[in-house]
Amino acid sequence: MIDTAGTLYEAAKVLKEHGANRVFTFATHGLFSGKAFDNIANSCLEKVIVSDTTPRKPGEENIDKIIRLSVAPLLADAIYRI
């Protein structure tokens, strides 16, 4: 889960300081509250991939680092199998 992305911002910075060439992050839920968009936009993260389990926030479309993946096929398959 990503809330304000403050911890994520700091973790990515430490990874780069210790030699990481590229930093990506994946999370199930992108809550994106508070300064999340600023933290992500100003971070060294290349991409932030989240699922579409939470509503898209206004302004999210302006952050090209954020990618939302749909869980619809996974849920449809689970329903079909039940």
PDB file with SEQRES, HELIX, SHEET and CRYST1 records, atoms N, CA, C and O in Angstrom:
SEQRES   1 A   82  MET ILE ASP THR ALA GLY THR LEU TYR GLU ALA ALA LYS          
SEQRES   2 A   82  VAL LEU LYS GLU HIS GLY ALA ASN ARG VAL PHE THR PHE          
SEQRES   3 A   82  ALA THR HIS GLY LEU PHE SER GLY LYS ALA PHE ASP ASN          
SEQRES   4 A   82  ILE ALA ASN SER CYS LEU GLU LYS VAL ILE VAL SER ASP          
SEQRES   5 A   82  THR THR PRO ARG LYS PRO GLY GLU GLU ASN ILE ASP LYS          
SEQRES   6 A   82  ILE ILE ARG LEU SER VAL ALA PRO LEU LEU ALA ASP ALA          
SEQRES   7 A   82  ILE TYR ARG ILE                                              
HELIX    1 AA1 GLY A    6  GLU A   17  1                                  12    
HELIX    2 AA2 ALA A   36  ALA A   41  1                                   6    
HELIX    3 AA3 GLU A   60  ASN A   62  5                                   3    
HELIX    4 AA4 ALA A   72  ARG A   81  1                                  10    
SHEET    1 AA1 3 PHE A  24  ALA A  27  0                                        
SHEET    2 AA1 3 LYS A  47  SER A  51  1                                        
SHEET    3 AA1 3 ILE A  66  LEU A  69  1                                        
CRYST1    1.000    1.000    1.000  90.00  90.00  90.00 P 1           1          
ATOM      1  N   MET A   1       0.840  -1.165   0.000  1.00  0.00           N  
ATOM      2  CA  MET A   1       0.000   0.000   0.000  1.00  0.00           C  
ATOM      3  C   MET A   1       0.892   1.238   0.000  1.00  0.00           C  
ATOM      4  O   MET A   1       1.862   1.314   0.755  1.00  0.00           O  
ATOM      5  N   ILE A   2       0.567   2.177  -0.827  1.00  0.00           N  
ATOM      6  CA  ILE A   2       1.291   3.448  -0.861  1.00  0.00           C  
ATOM      7  C   ILE A   2       0.327   4.533  -0.412  1.00  0.00           C  
ATOM      8  O   ILE A   2      -0.724   4.728  -1.022  1.00  0.00           O  
ATOM      9  N   ASP A   3       0.684   5.238   0.656  1.00  0.00           N  
ATOM     10  CA  ASP A   3      -0.172   6.311   1.146  1.00  0.00           C  
ATOM     11  C   ASP A   3       0.419   7.652   0.719  1.00  0.00           C  
ATOM     12  O   ASP A   3       0.047   8.176  -0.331  1.00  0.00           O  
ATOM     13  N   THR A   4       1.321   8.210   1.498  1.00  0.00           N  
ATOM     14  CA  THR A   4       1.915   9.505   1.143  1.00  0.00           C  
ATOM     15  C   THR A   4       3.183   9.354   0.303  1.00  0.00           C  
ATOM     16  O   THR A   4       3.689  10.336  -0.240  1.00  0.00           O  
ATOM     17  N   ALA A   5       3.690   8.143   0.197  1.00  0.00           N  
ATOM     18  CA  ALA A   5       4.895   7.816  -0.571  1.00  0.00           C  
ATOM     19  C   ALA A   5       6.166   8.412   0.021  1.00  0.00           C  
ATOM     20  O   ALA A   5       7.199   8.444  -0.648  1.00  0.00           O  
ATOM     21  N   GLY A   6       6.106   8.883   1.265  1.00  0.00           N  
ATOM     22  CA  GLY A   6       7.297   9.426   1.920  1.00  0.00           C  
ATOM     23  C   GLY A   6       8.351   8.363   2.172  1.00  0.00           C  
ATOM     24  O   GLY A   6       9.529   8.573   1.884  1.00  0.00           O  
ATOM     25  N   THR A   7       7.936   7.224   2.707  1.00  0.00           N  
ATOM     26  CA  THR A   7       8.871   6.120   2.953  1.00  0.00           C  
ATOM     27  C   THR A   7       9.417   5.593   1.638  1.00  0.00           C  
ATOM     28  O   THR A   7      10.601   5.274   1.529  1.00  0.00           O  
ATOM     29  N   LEU A   8       8.558   5.504   0.653  1.00  0.00           N  
ATOM     30  CA  LEU A   8       8.966   5.044  -0.670  1.00  0.00           C  
ATOM     31  C   LEU A   8      10.018   5.969  -1.271  1.00  0.00           C  
ATOM     32  O   LEU A   8      11.007   5.504  -1.837  1.00  0.00           O  
ATOM     33  N   TYR A   9       9.807   7.268  -1.151  1.00  0.00           N  
ATOM     34  CA  TYR A   9      10.746   8.269  -1.638  1.00  0.00           C  
ATOM     35  C   TYR A   9      12.122   8.053  -0.999  1.00  0.00           C  
ATOM     36  O   TYR A   9      13.139   8.019  -1.692  1.00  0.00           O  
ATOM     37  N   GLU A  10      12.139   7.909   0.321  1.00  0.00           N  
ATOM     38  CA  GLU A  10      13.410   7.736   1.043  1.00  0.00           C  
ATOM     39  C   GLU A  10      14.067   6.403   0.705  1.00  0.00           C  
ATOM     40  O   GLU A  10      15.286   6.343   0.542  1.00  0.00           O  
ATOM     41  N   ALA A  11      13.289   5.345   0.600  1.00  0.00           N  
ATOM     42  CA  ALA A  11      13.849   4.026   0.276  1.00  0.00           C  
ATOM     43  C   ALA A  11      14.482   4.024  -1.111  1.00  0.00           C  
ATOM     44  O   ALA A  11      15.561   3.462  -1.300  1.00  0.00           O  
ATOM     45  N   ALA A  12      13.824   4.646  -2.074  1.00  0.00           N  
ATOM     46  CA  ALA A  12      14.373   4.713  -3.426  1.00  0.00           C  
ATOM     47  C   ALA A  12      15.684   5.495  -3.438  1.00  0.00           C  
ATOM     48  O   ALA A  12      16.632   5.129  -4.134  1.00  0.00           O  
ATOM     49  N   LYS A  13      15.727   6.570  -2.663  1.00  0.00           N  
ATOM     50  CA  LYS A  13      16.938   7.382  -2.589  1.00  0.00           C  
ATOM     51  C   LYS A  13      18.101   6.561  -2.026  1.00  0.00           C  
ATOM     52  O   LYS A  13      19.219   6.636  -2.536  1.00  0.00           O  
ATOM     53  N   VAL A  14      17.840   5.785  -0.984  1.00  0.00           N  
ATOM     54  CA  VAL A  14      18.887   4.951  -0.379  1.00  0.00           C  
ATOM     55  C   VAL A  14      19.355   3.880  -1.366  1.00  0.00           C  
ATOM     56  O   VAL A  14      20.551   3.605  -1.467  1.00  0.00           O  
ATOM     57  N   LEU A  15      18.421   3.283  -2.084  1.00  0.00           N  
ATOM     58  CA  LEU A  15      18.805   2.271  -3.074  1.00  0.00           C  
ATOM     59  C   LEU A  15      19.735   2.857  -4.139  1.00  0.00           C  
ATOM     60  O   LEU A  15      20.730   2.236  -4.512  1.00  0.00           O  
ATOM     61  N   LYS A  16      19.407   4.049  -4.621  1.00  0.00           N  
ATOM     62  CA  LYS A  16      20.265   4.705  -5.620  1.00  0.00           C  
ATOM     63  C   LYS A  16      21.637   5.046  -5.032  1.00  0.00           C  
ATOM     64  O   LYS A  16      22.661   4.879  -5.695  1.00  0.00           O  
ATOM     65  N   GLU A  17      21.651   5.523  -3.785  1.00  0.00           N  
ATOM     66  CA  GLU A  17      22.922   5.853  -3.127  1.00  0.00           C  
ATOM     67  C   GLU A  17      23.810   4.626  -2.962  1.00  0.00           C  
ATOM     68  O   GLU A  17      25.034   4.739  -2.895  1.00  0.00           O  
ATOM     69  N   HIS A  18      23.188   3.462  -2.897  1.00  0.00           N  
ATOM     70  CA  HIS A  18      23.945   2.220  -2.728  1.00  0.00           C  
ATOM     71  C   HIS A  18      24.143   1.466  -4.036  1.00  0.00           C  
ATOM     72  O   HIS A  18      24.441   0.272  -4.031  1.00  0.00           O  
ATOM     73  N   GLY A  19      23.978   2.160  -5.149  1.00  0.00           N  
ATOM     74  CA  GLY A  19      24.371   1.585  -6.421  1.00  0.00           C  
ATOM     75  C   GLY A  19      23.274   1.066  -7.334  1.00  0.00           C  
ATOM     76  O   GLY A  19      23.577   0.557  -8.413  1.00  0.00           O  
ATOM     77  N   ALA A  20      22.022   1.174  -6.946  1.00  0.00           N  
ATOM     78  CA  ALA A  20      20.960   0.699  -7.836  1.00  0.00           C  
ATOM     79  C   ALA A  20      20.934   1.555  -9.101  1.00  0.00           C  
ATOM     80  O   ALA A  20      20.996   2.783  -9.031  1.00  0.00           O  
ATOM     81  N   ASN A  21      20.844   0.902 -10.243  1.00  0.00           N  
ATOM     82  CA  ASN A  21      20.767   1.629 -11.509  1.00  0.00           C  
ATOM     83  C   ASN A  21      19.364   2.144 -11.773  1.00  0.00           C  
ATOM     84  O   ASN A  21      19.181   3.261 -12.257  1.00  0.00           O  
ATOM     85  N   ARG A  22      18.378   1.320 -11.451  1.00  0.00           N  
ATOM     86  CA  ARG A  22      16.977   1.661 -11.699  1.00  0.00           C  
ATOM     87  C   ARG A  22      16.156   1.195 -10.502  1.00  0.00           C  
ATOM     88  O   ARG A  22      16.460   0.171  -9.890  1.00  0.00           O  
ATOM     89  N   VAL A  23      15.108   1.959 -10.173  1.00  0.00           N  
ATOM     90  CA  VAL A  23      14.252   1.600  -9.047  1.00  0.00           C  
ATOM     91  C   VAL A  23      12.788   1.671  -9.500  1.00  0.00           C  
ATOM     92  O   VAL A  23      12.315   2.697  -9.987  1.00  0.00           O  
ATOM     93  N   PHE A  24      12.100   0.559  -9.323  1.00  0.00           N  
ATOM     94  CA  PHE A  24      10.679   0.450  -9.611  1.00  0.00           C  
ATOM     95  C   PHE A  24       9.977   0.032  -8.328  1.00  0.00           C  
ATOM     96  O   PHE A  24      10.600  -0.554  -7.443  1.00  0.00           O  
ATOM     97  N   THR A  25       8.694   0.326  -8.220  1.00  0.00           N  
ATOM     98  CA  THR A  25       7.950  -0.147  -7.064  1.00  0.00           C  
ATOM     99  C   THR A  25       6.603  -0.685  -7.505  1.00  0.00           C  
ATOM    100  O   THR A  25       6.014  -0.217  -8.480  1.00  0.00           O  
ATOM    101  N   PHE A  26       6.134  -1.668  -6.775  1.00  0.00           N  
ATOM    102  CA  PHE A  26       4.855  -2.304  -7.053  1.00  0.00           C  
ATOM    103  C   PHE A  26       4.067  -2.367  -5.752  1.00  0.00           C  
ATOM    104  O   PHE A  26       4.613  -2.720  -4.707  1.00  0.00           O  
ATOM    105  N   ALA A  27       2.782  -2.024  -5.819  1.00  0.00           N  
ATOM    106  CA  ALA A  27       1.928  -2.097  -4.639  1.00  0.00           C  
ATOM    107  C   ALA A  27       0.516  -2.453  -5.069  1.00  0.00           C  
ATOM    108  O   ALA A  27       0.088  -2.124  -6.176  1.00  0.00           O  
ATOM    109  N   THR A  28      -0.195  -3.122  -4.191  1.00  0.00           N  
ATOM    110  CA  THR A  28      -1.572  -3.474  -4.495  1.00  0.00           C  
ATOM    111  C   THR A  28      -2.465  -2.248  -4.497  1.00  0.00           C  
ATOM    112  O   THR A  28      -3.248  -2.041  -5.424  1.00  0.00           O  
ATOM    113  N   HIS A  29      -2.344  -1.433  -3.453  1.00  0.00           N  
ATOM    114  CA  HIS A  29      -3.241  -0.289  -3.296  1.00  0.00           C  
ATOM    115  C   HIS A  29      -2.473   1.030  -3.352  1.00  0.00           C  
ATOM    116  O   HIS A  29      -1.562   1.256  -2.556  1.00  0.00           O  
ATOM    117  N   GLY A  30      -2.839   1.886  -4.282  1.00  0.00           N  
ATOM    118  CA  GLY A  30      -2.260   3.226  -4.368  1.00  0.00           C  
ATOM    119  C   GLY A  30      -3.241   4.231  -3.799  1.00  0.00           C  
ATOM    120  O   GLY A  30      -4.122   4.713  -4.512  1.00  0.00           O  
ATOM    121  N   LEU A  31      -3.098   4.556  -2.512  1.00  0.00           N  
ATOM    122  CA  LEU A  31      -4.011   5.499  -1.868  1.00  0.00           C  
ATOM    123  C   LEU A  31      -3.686   6.932  -2.259  1.00  0.00           C  
ATOM    124  O   LEU A  31      -4.590   7.736  -2.484  1.00  0.00           O  
ATOM    125  N   PHE A  32      -2.415   7.253  -2.340  1.00  0.00           N  
ATOM    126  CA  PHE A  32      -1.917   8.549  -2.791  1.00  0.00           C  
ATOM    127  C   PHE A  32      -2.580   9.729  -2.070  1.00  0.00           C  
ATOM    128  O   PHE A  32      -3.314  10.511  -2.675  1.00  0.00           O  
ATOM    129  N   SER A  33      -2.308   9.838  -0.786  1.00  0.00           N  
ATOM    130  CA  SER A  33      -2.839  10.970  -0.016  1.00  0.00           C  
ATOM    131  C   SER A  33      -1.723  11.961   0.304  1.00  0.00           C  
ATOM    132  O   SER A  33      -0.541  11.677   0.110  1.00  0.00           O  
ATOM    133  N   GLY A  34      -2.122  13.111   0.793  1.00  0.00           N  
ATOM    134  CA  GLY A  34      -1.150  14.130   1.181  1.00  0.00           C  
ATOM    135  C   GLY A  34      -0.232  14.529   0.040  1.00  0.00           C  
ATOM    136  O   GLY A  34      -0.694  14.900  -1.039  1.00  0.00           O  
ATOM    137  N   LYS A  35       1.081  14.451   0.285  1.00  0.00           N  
ATOM    138  CA  LYS A  35       2.092  14.865  -0.695  1.00  0.00           C  
ATOM    139  C   LYS A  35       2.555  13.720  -1.597  1.00  0.00           C  
ATOM    140  O   LYS A  35       3.652  13.777  -2.153  1.00  0.00           O  
ATOM    141  N   ALA A  36       1.733  12.685  -1.744  1.00  0.00           N  
ATOM    142  CA  ALA A  36       2.149  11.499  -2.498  1.00  0.00           C  
ATOM    143  C   ALA A  36       2.593  11.828  -3.919  1.00  0.00           C  
ATOM    144  O   ALA A  36       3.634  11.350  -4.368  1.00  0.00           O  
ATOM    145  N   PHE A  37       1.818  12.633  -4.624  1.00  0.00           N  
ATOM    146  CA  PHE A  37       2.171  12.928  -6.012  1.00  0.00           C  
ATOM    147  C   PHE A  37       3.481  13.704  -6.099  1.00  0.00           C  
ATOM    148  O   PHE A  37       4.288  13.453  -6.994  1.00  0.00           O  
ATOM    149  N   ASP A  38       3.701  14.638  -5.185  1.00  0.00           N  
ATOM    150  CA  ASP A  38       4.974  15.371  -5.161  1.00  0.00           C  
ATOM    151  C   ASP A  38       6.125  14.429  -4.845  1.00  0.00           C  
ATOM    152  O   ASP A  38       7.175  14.484  -5.484  1.00  0.00           O  
ATOM    153  N   ASN A  39       5.919  13.554  -3.845  1.00  0.00           N  
ATOM    154  CA  ASN A  39       6.978  12.611  -3.470  1.00  0.00           C  
ATOM    155  C   ASN A  39       7.336  11.687  -4.626  1.00  0.00           C  
ATOM    156  O   ASN A  39       8.513  11.414  -4.862  1.00  0.00           O  
ATOM    157  N   ILE A  40       6.338  11.209  -5.341  1.00  0.00           N  
ATOM    158  CA  ILE A  40       6.599  10.312  -6.465  1.00  0.00           C  
ATOM    159  C   ILE A  40       7.252  11.067  -7.623  1.00  0.00           C  
ATOM    160  O   ILE A  40       8.241  10.607  -8.194  1.00  0.00           O  
ATOM    161  N   ALA A  41       6.703  12.209  -7.959  1.00  0.00           N  
ATOM    162  CA  ALA A  41       7.240  12.993  -9.086  1.00  0.00           C  
ATOM    163  C   ALA A  41       8.682  13.414  -8.853  1.00  0.00           C  
ATOM    164  O   ALA A  41       9.475  13.458  -9.793  1.00  0.00           O  
ATOM    165  N   ASN A  42       9.030  13.726  -7.607  1.00  0.00           N  
ATOM    166  CA  ASN A  42      10.379  14.208  -7.295  1.00  0.00           C  
ATOM    167  C   ASN A  42      11.338  13.102  -6.888  1.00  0.00           C  
ATOM    168  O   ASN A  42      12.483  13.378  -6.529  1.00  0.00           O  
ATOM    169  N   SER A  43      10.890  11.862  -6.936  1.00  0.00           N  
ATOM    170  CA  SER A  43      11.731  10.743  -6.529  1.00  0.00           C  
ATOM    171  C   SER A  43      12.565  10.237  -7.699  1.00  0.00           C  
ATOM    172  O   SER A  43      12.383  10.654  -8.842  1.00  0.00           O  
ATOM    173  N   CYS A  44      13.474   9.338  -7.388  1.00  0.00           N  
ATOM    174  CA  CYS A  44      14.280   8.702  -8.426  1.00  0.00           C  
ATOM    175  C   CYS A  44      13.603   7.429  -8.935  1.00  0.00           C  
ATOM    176  O   CYS A  44      14.205   6.674  -9.698  1.00  0.00           O  
ATOM    177  N   LEU A  45      12.376   7.188  -8.527  1.00  0.00           N  
ATOM    178  CA  LEU A  45      11.636   6.028  -9.012  1.00  0.00           C  
ATOM    179  C   LEU A  45      11.363   6.174 -10.503  1.00  0.00           C  
ATOM    180  O   LEU A  45      11.016   7.254 -10.980  1.00  0.00           O  
ATOM    181  N   GLU A  46      11.524   5.073 -11.230  1.00  0.00           N  
ATOM    182  CA  GLU A  46      11.204   5.114 -12.656  1.00  0.00           C  
ATOM    183  C   GLU A  46       9.717   4.904 -12.881  1.00  0.00           C  
ATOM    184  O   GLU A  46       9.100   5.619 -13.671  1.00  0.00           O  
ATOM    185  N   LYS A  47       9.141   3.935 -12.199  1.00  0.00           N  
ATOM    186  CA  LYS A  47       7.718   3.632 -12.325  1.00  0.00           C  
ATOM    187  C   LYS A  47       7.158   3.200 -10.977  1.00  0.00           C  
ATOM    188  O   LYS A  47       7.844   2.587 -10.160  1.00  0.00           O  
ATOM    189  N   VAL A  48       5.896   3.538 -10.773  1.00  0.00           N  
ATOM    190  CA  VAL A  48       5.141   3.119  -9.594  1.00  0.00           C  
ATOM    191  C   VAL A  48       3.925   2.380 -10.140  1.00  0.00           C  
ATOM    192  O   VAL A  48       3.017   2.994 -10.699  1.00  0.00           O  
ATOM    193  N   ILE A  49       3.914   1.062  -9.976  1.00  0.00           N  
ATOM    194  CA  ILE A  49       2.845   0.247 -10.529  1.00  0.00           C  
ATOM    195  C   ILE A  49       1.918  -0.174  -9.396  1.00  0.00           C  
ATOM    196  O   ILE A  49       2.349  -0.761  -8.404  1.00  0.00           O  
ATOM    197  N   VAL A  50       0.629   0.141  -9.566  1.00  0.00           N  
ATOM    198  CA  VAL A  50      -0.386  -0.214  -8.572  1.00  0.00           C  
ATOM    199  C   VAL A  50      -1.573  -0.838  -9.293  1.00  0.00           C  
ATOM    200  O   VAL A  50      -1.705  -0.718 -10.511  1.00  0.00           O  
ATOM    201  N   SER A  51      -2.434  -1.504  -8.529  1.00  0.00           N  
ATOM    202  CA  SER A  51      -3.653  -2.050  -9.123  1.00  0.00           C  
ATOM    203  C   SER A  51      -4.756  -1.003  -9.066  1.00  0.00           C  
ATOM    204  O   SER A  51      -4.614   0.041  -8.430  1.00  0.00           O  
ATOM    205  N   ASP A  52      -5.846  -1.302  -9.737  1.00  0.00           N  
ATOM    206  CA  ASP A  52      -6.973  -0.370  -9.750  1.00  0.00           C  
ATOM    207  C   ASP A  52      -7.999  -0.695  -8.651  1.00  0.00           C  
ATOM    208  O   ASP A  52      -9.204  -0.542  -8.854  1.00  0.00           O  
ATOM    209  N   THR A  53      -7.513  -1.138  -7.502  1.00  0.00           N  
ATOM    210  CA  THR A  53      -8.399  -1.486  -6.379  1.00  0.00           C  
ATOM    211  C   THR A  53      -8.853  -0.273  -5.586  1.00  0.00           C  
ATOM    212  O   THR A  53      -9.716  -0.393  -4.717  1.00  0.00           O  
ATOM    213  N   THR A  54      -8.294   0.877  -5.867  1.00  0.00           N  
ATOM    214  CA  THR A  54      -8.716   2.122  -5.223  1.00  0.00           C  
ATOM    215  C   THR A  54      -9.047   3.134  -6.322  1.00  0.00           C  
ATOM    216  O   THR A  54      -8.527   3.037  -7.434  1.00  0.00           O  
ATOM    217  N   PRO A  55      -9.907   4.100  -6.013  1.00  0.00           N  
ATOM    218  CA  PRO A  55     -10.259   5.091  -7.037  1.00  0.00           C  
ATOM    219  C   PRO A  55      -9.065   5.953  -7.436  1.00  0.00           C  
ATOM    220  O   PRO A  55      -8.194   6.257  -6.621  1.00  0.00           O  
ATOM    221  N   ARG A  56      -9.048   6.329  -8.687  1.00  0.00           N  
ATOM    222  CA  ARG A  56      -8.017   7.241  -9.193  1.00  0.00           C  
ATOM    223  C   ARG A  56      -8.234   8.615  -8.561  1.00  0.00           C  
ATOM    224  O   ARG A  56      -9.363   9.099  -8.486  1.00  0.00           O  
ATOM    225  N   LYS A  57      -7.145   9.238  -8.107  1.00  0.00           N  
ATOM    226  CA  LYS A  57      -7.224  10.554  -7.478  1.00  0.00           C  
ATOM    227  C   LYS A  57      -7.042  11.662  -8.516  1.00  0.00           C  
ATOM    228  O   LYS A  57      -6.303  11.487  -9.485  1.00  0.00           O  
ATOM    229  N   PRO A  58      -7.710  12.800  -8.319  1.00  0.00           N  
ATOM    230  CA  PRO A  58      -7.495  13.930  -9.227  1.00  0.00           C  
ATOM    231  C   PRO A  58      -6.019  14.334  -9.249  1.00  0.00           C  
ATOM    232  O   PRO A  58      -5.392  14.467  -8.198  1.00  0.00           O  
ATOM    233  N   GLY A  59      -5.490  14.520 -10.402  1.00  0.00           N  
ATOM    234  CA  GLY A  59      -4.086  14.883 -10.561  1.00  0.00           C  
ATOM    235  C   GLY A  59      -3.180  13.701 -10.840  1.00  0.00           C  
ATOM    236  O   GLY A  59      -2.040  13.878 -11.270  1.00  0.00           O  
ATOM    237  N   GLU A  60      -3.671  12.508 -10.604  1.00  0.00           N  
ATOM    238  CA  GLU A  60      -2.856  11.311 -10.824  1.00  0.00           C  
ATOM    239  C   GLU A  60      -2.430  11.183 -12.285  1.00  0.00           C  
ATOM    240  O   GLU A  60      -1.333  10.709 -12.583  1.00  0.00           O  
ATOM    241  N   GLU A  61      -3.298  11.606 -13.182  1.00  0.00           N  
ATOM    242  CA  GLU A  61      -2.993  11.498 -14.602  1.00  0.00           C  
ATOM    243  C   GLU A  61      -1.812  12.374 -15.014  1.00  0.00           C  
ATOM    244  O   GLU A  61      -1.248  12.188 -16.093  1.00  0.00           O  
ATOM    245  N   ASN A  62      -1.437  13.320 -14.165  1.00  0.00           N  
ATOM    246  CA  ASN A  62      -0.297  14.201 -14.459  1.00  0.00           C  
ATOM    247  C   ASN A  62       1.044  13.598 -14.058  1.00  0.00           C  
ATOM    248  O   ASN A  62       2.094  14.155 -14.380  1.00  0.00           O  
ATOM    249  N   ILE A  63       1.020  12.479 -13.369  1.00  0.00           N  
ATOM    250  CA  ILE A  63       2.254  11.823 -12.918  1.00  0.00           C  
ATOM    251  C   ILE A  63       2.510  10.632 -13.841  1.00  0.00           C  
ATOM    252  O   ILE A  63       1.891   9.580 -13.684  1.00  0.00           O  
ATOM    253  N   ASP A  64       3.410  10.795 -14.792  1.00  0.00           N  
ATOM    254  CA  ASP A  64       3.649   9.738 -15.776  1.00  0.00           C  
ATOM    255  C   ASP A  64       4.353   8.514 -15.201  1.00  0.00           C  
ATOM    256  O   ASP A  64       4.452   7.489 -15.875  1.00  0.00           O  
ATOM    257  N   LYS A  65       4.834   8.605 -13.988  1.00  0.00           N  
ATOM    258  CA  LYS A  65       5.492   7.464 -13.360  1.00  0.00           C  
ATOM    259  C   LYS A  65       4.487   6.429 -12.847  1.00  0.00           C  
ATOM    260  O   LYS A  65       4.851   5.275 -12.619  1.00  0.00           O  
ATOM    261  N   ILE A  66       3.225   6.834 -12.664  1.00  0.00           N  
ATOM    262  CA  ILE A  66       2.224   5.941 -12.085  1.00  0.00           C  
ATOM    263  C   ILE A  66       1.516   5.153 -13.187  1.00  0.00           C  
ATOM    264  O   ILE A  66       1.009   5.719 -14.156  1.00  0.00           O  
ATOM    265  N   ILE A  67       1.498   3.834 -13.009  1.00  0.00           N  
ATOM    266  CA  ILE A  67       0.789   2.941 -13.918  1.00  0.00           C  
ATOM    267  C   ILE A  67      -0.193   2.130 -13.087  1.00  0.00           C  
ATOM    268  O   ILE A  67       0.184   1.531 -12.080  1.00  0.00           O  
ATOM    269  N   ARG A  68      -1.447   2.110 -13.507  1.00  0.00           N  
ATOM    270  CA  ARG A  68      -2.479   1.309 -12.835  1.00  0.00           C  
ATOM    271  C   ARG A  68      -2.789   0.082 -13.687  1.00  0.00           C  
ATOM    272  O   ARG A  68      -3.033   0.191 -14.889  1.00  0.00           O  
ATOM    273  N   LEU A  69      -2.777  -1.080 -13.051  1.00  0.00           N  
ATOM    274  CA  LEU A  69      -3.126  -2.324 -13.725  1.00  0.00           C  
ATOM    275  C   LEU A  69      -4.483  -2.798 -13.218  1.00  0.00           C  
ATOM    276  O   LEU A  69      -4.772  -2.708 -12.025  1.00  0.00           O  
ATOM    277  N   SER A  70      -5.298  -3.293 -14.108  1.00  0.00           N  
ATOM    278  CA  SER A  70      -6.641  -3.746 -13.749  1.00  0.00           C  
ATOM    279  C   SER A  70      -6.608  -5.129 -13.097  1.00  0.00           C  
ATOM    280  O   SER A  70      -5.863  -6.013 -13.520  1.00  0.00           O  
ATOM    281  N   VAL A  71      -7.426  -5.296 -12.067  1.00  0.00           N  
ATOM    282  CA  VAL A  71      -7.591  -6.607 -11.435  1.00  0.00           C  
ATOM    283  C   VAL A  71      -8.836  -7.306 -11.982  1.00  0.00           C  
ATOM    284  O   VAL A  71      -9.156  -8.415 -11.554  1.00  0.00           O  
ATOM    285  N   ALA A  72      -9.543  -6.674 -12.923  1.00  0.00           N  
ATOM    286  CA  ALA A  72     -10.778  -7.236 -13.467  1.00  0.00           C  
ATOM    287  C   ALA A  72     -10.598  -8.647 -14.036  1.00  0.00           C  
ATOM    288  O   ALA A  72     -11.416  -9.516 -13.737  1.00  0.00           O  
ATOM    289  N   PRO A  73      -9.560  -8.914 -14.845  1.00  0.00           N  
ATOM    290  CA  PRO A  73      -9.407 -10.278 -15.361  1.00  0.00           C  
ATOM    291  C   PRO A  73      -9.205 -11.313 -14.252  1.00  0.00           C  
ATOM    292  O   PRO A  73      -9.718 -12.428 -14.338  1.00  0.00           O  
ATOM    293  N   LEU A  74      -8.465 -10.946 -13.224  1.00  0.00           N  
ATOM    294  CA  LEU A  74      -8.236 -11.856 -12.106  1.00  0.00           C  
ATOM    295  C   LEU A  74      -9.539 -12.146 -11.364  1.00  0.00           C  
ATOM    296  O   LEU A  74      -9.825 -13.297 -11.033  1.00  0.00           O  
ATOM    297  N   LEU A  75     -10.324 -11.110 -11.106  1.00  0.00           N  
ATOM    298  CA  LEU A  75     -11.606 -11.290 -10.422  1.00  0.00           C  
ATOM    299  C   LEU A  75     -12.586 -12.072 -11.292  1.00  0.00           C  
ATOM    300  O   LEU A  75     -13.306 -12.934 -10.789  1.00  0.00           O  
ATOM    301  N   ALA A  76     -12.620 -11.783 -12.581  1.00  0.00           N  
ATOM    302  CA  ALA A  76     -13.512 -12.505 -13.484  1.00  0.00           C  
ATOM    303  C   ALA A  76     -13.169 -13.986 -13.513  1.00  0.00           C  
ATOM    304  O   ALA A  76     -14.060 -14.835 -13.501  1.00  0.00           O  
ATOM    305  N   ASP A  77     -11.892 -14.294 -13.550  1.00  0.00           N  
ATOM    306  CA  ASP A  77     -11.468 -15.698 -13.549  1.00  0.00           C  
ATOM    307  C   ASP A  77     -11.857 -16.383 -12.240  1.00  0.00           C  
ATOM    308  O   ASP A  77     -12.314 -17.526 -12.251  1.00  0.00           O  
ATOM    309  N   ALA A  78     -11.681 -15.695 -11.121  1.00  0.00           N  
ATOM    310  CA  ALA A  78     -12.058 -16.264  -9.821  1.00  0.00           C  
ATOM    311  C   ALA A  78     -13.554 -16.533  -9.745  1.00  0.00           C  
ATOM    312  O   ALA A  78     -13.974 -17.580  -9.251  1.00  0.00           O  
ATOM    313  N   ILE A  79     -14.357 -15.595 -10.231  1.00  0.00           N  
ATOM    314  CA  ILE A  79     -15.811 -15.758 -10.223  1.00  0.00           C  
ATOM    315  C   ILE A  79     -16.211 -16.930 -11.131  1.00  0.00           C  
ATOM    316  O   ILE A  79     -17.059 -17.747 -10.772  1.00  0.00           O  
ATOM    317  N   TYR A  80     -15.594 -16.994 -12.292  1.00  0.00           N  
ATOM    318  CA  TYR A  80     -15.882 -18.074 -13.230  1.00  0.00           C  
ATOM    319  C   TYR A  80     -15.589 -19.431 -12.595  1.00  0.00           C  
ATOM    320  O   TYR A  80     -16.371 -20.371 -12.744  1.00  0.00           O  
ATOM    321  N   ARG A  81     -14.473 -19.534 -11.892  1.00  0.00           N  
ATOM    322  CA  ARG A  81     -14.070 -20.812 -11.302  1.00  0.00           C  
ATOM    323  C   ARG A  81     -14.944 -21.213 -10.114  1.00  0.00           C  
ATOM    324  O   ARG A  81     -15.071 -22.398  -9.804  1.00  0.00           O  
ATOM    325  N   ILE A  82     -15.546 -20.220  -9.449  1.00  0.00           N  
ATOM    326  CA  ILE A  82     -16.412 -20.528  -8.299  1.00  0.00           C  
ATOM    327  C   ILE A  82     -17.721 -21.098  -8.805  1.00  0.00           C  
ATOM    328  O   ILE A  82     -18.599 -21.427  -8.008  1.00  0.00           O  
TER     329      ILE A  82                                                      
END                                                                             
